[in-house]
């Protein structure tokens, strides 16, 4: 099996990002986005998805956190798309439910090449340190659009830190399950023969 890995660089007037992703990793990560809580979430995403991730972002944080979070999600989605290639042999579908104390998050994913995003729920507090809570939803949407996946997410809880962390963890576990190679499967998991 060839290693499913990708390196993506992206520079705009708002951010400069370098990202290397290994889908079949051990959960090791080095993350520096300038937003402490977001670094924590990206590291948790790597750890719980067993993805190896090297990620740096120099963004316009003097404006706010939006461009940094959105652009990291775009680059990470592109890295998944590149690393998965034609998606031959993958499981394709997965779902997970992950709790964190009082919060619980659900994810259902189809690694189909057809990007769609649906979200239910909200966040109990507007900010978590330098991270705007609703950016978790926008992160997931941007990742789905650029990875070429259909993603349904929901969250419920009383504490935004727990709600966001549960979302990142359930997204990681679900993507790990769906992108896993099934040794019984030959070729692309579609009756069309392509995704």
Secondary structure, DSSP 4 states (H G I P E B T S, - for coil): ----EEEEEEE-SSEEEEEEEESSS-S-EEEE-S-HHHHHHHHHHHHHHT-EEEEEEEE-TTT-SHHHHHHHHHHHHHHHHHHHTT-BTB--EEEEEEEETTEEEEEEEE-SS--EEEEE---SSSEETTEETTHHHHHHHHHHHHHT-EEEEEEE-S-HHHHHHHHHHHHHHHHHHHHSB-TT--SBSSTTS--
